[in-house]
């Protein structure tokens, strides 16, 4: 009997271990009777401070769940929202949902603390912002991931988590994989400036180089317009303020930053093959190349471009600006994020877009000291300079660790210079070769031709997506699938050479041998018992 039990048990072990569909049958009812509130915000009670065990305060953090395409995969895509309010479309479109569909996964989107409606306090005073940091946000995601696996998604028995993010959230996704590899099997990091830098003059250089590929004349026109604007506001700023609705922007350099930022925005978020209102480089260069109206100069063409962009973006000069007036406002407004993000740049990252020493597009008055002064005006003298060295020392900067990360950047995106791109070294014979870290850390890296900021995370469009973009997304998909199969989180198909397969086959062989021996013993015992009951009569040979 023991042998029979052992035989059955070993075969059940092998079947369950190597037939993923077996353990999934009981979850079919979740798909047939969908209980998830797709597109509806949910609330999670998040810890305020993950690094002080005596602090038991919590706040309500919002998240979204979309299980439309979930089919017994035990897989979750965790999309980390960045420095902006979480919108419902994050779970209803974009490439993360496409990946969820391909891998039959559930998509979960988490709002970042202090942004949108995930607010720990009732206002954004400097004192209240002290819990706003990337470290706390990463701990939020880890705590939330463990919680949702054990609660909302308990029936799905989530085993595989892929973290996704773009821009600052792209940094978070990569850092999450590095810091919490036991939770996430892989990460997709799009347009992620993982290197903290205070004087980021390369940003303007990249904008100029991208525009030069489009039109050298456009670059010259921008520089001419910037010079004329500097001269005009030096003597007649009120006229310009009234023209663009910038009356609330009192500082002249703040206004010059509005002009520079609008030019940068047109490049950073440009879509060469997108709808007309997204072809912003064309709008910029075409507007500046037009002959100015009678009595006007090229600066007036720049004003015309900025006005058009305000309309296209549904914003205004004051809201678009980074002026001290708007950033000193501590009033709670769920739709705004400027003060919170400025606090993070003034404490952790820098990312200050300053004028380079030569061939600058932006005004030379936009210096590092200007940014430092702004931090001090808004938050106080102790926040004048971010601790860049501490941030890069903690997360690693360009030399960060972490495995199973897909890095994607757009070639036109100025943030790519602070992200992870292929690195080369010179060999002994002077040849240029890859430095080996991509293979060593199991990274996949793609650069999208003419791609802009977070291009790969947009919803796929078969009509307008370039071949380079399609190839980058294919890289992400195949990399994720490879990491699934090579991960301990994955329920594998039968592989004869795997340790589990060898162990199961050994159990099967032993149990089969015991079963055969048991059968033989039973037969022998039966024969012996029969002979005892019916002895053969003795017959002498010679009576």
Secondary structure, 3 states (H helix, E strand, C coil): CHHHHHHHHHHHHHHHHHCCCHHHHHHHHHHHCCCCCCCCCEEEEEECCCCCCCCCCEEEEEEEEECCCCCCCCEEEEEECCCCCCCHHHCCCHHHHHHHHHCCCEEEEECCCCCCCCCCCCCCCCCHHHHCCHHHHHHHHHHHHHHHHHCCCHHHCCCEEEEEEECHHHHHHHHHHHHCCCCCCEEEEECCCCCCEEECCHHHHHHHHHHHHHCHHHHHHHHHHHHHHHHHHHHHHHHHHHHHCCCCCCCHHHHHHHHHHHHHHHHHCCCCCCCHHHCHHHHHHHHHHCCCCCCCCHHHHHHHHHHHHHHHCCCCHHHHCCCHHHHCCCCCCCCCCHHHHHHHHHHHHEEECCCCCCCCCCCCCCCHHHHHHHHHHHHCHHHCCCCHHHHHHHHCHHHCCCCCEEEEEECCCHHHHHCCCCCEEECCCCCEEECCHHHHCCEEEEEECCCCCCHHHCCCCCCCCCHHHHHHHHHHHHHHHHHHHCCCCCCCCCCCCCHHHHHHHHHHHHHHHHHHHHHHHHHHHHHHHHHHHCCCCCCCCCC
